[in-house]
């Protein structure tokens, strides 16, 4: 993929621009489950020569003898997976993650035993739930680049 992709962490302290992405995938290994705090890790290979950190840099945690994982030190968003062959970026950290549909599953034998049936479960929505979610005011960085973040008129006072 030779398009331009942007993304970053939830709080906006770390932002990136990437070109020449490889094949998107999901990994079911236990380390990815824990690193993402989720059911699997969704990643896409990035060409390091075409990856630019436009705001801040991820902090790194050595999760094994061969792997370092990058995350935002301020908000904890998982961002990268560094391995001897290169770097991968967390698909959920992209501004338009819908453009990066996973093409393969890695470590499929390590998946959670019920994952194959997860999306057969009923979807639940009630007027109360919809009203609650509609009332949420997000402090998350928007899904596009900004000159500065947070906006100057914001403060951390409750």
Secondary structure, 3 states (H helix, E strand, C coil): CCCCEEEECCCCCCEEEECCEEEEEEECCHHHHHHHCCCCEEEEEECHHHEEEEECCCEEEECCCCCEEEECCCCCCEEEEEECCEEEEEHHHECCHHHCCCCEEECHHHCCCCHHHHHHCCCCCCHHHHHHHHCCCCCCCCCCCCCCCCCCCCCCCC
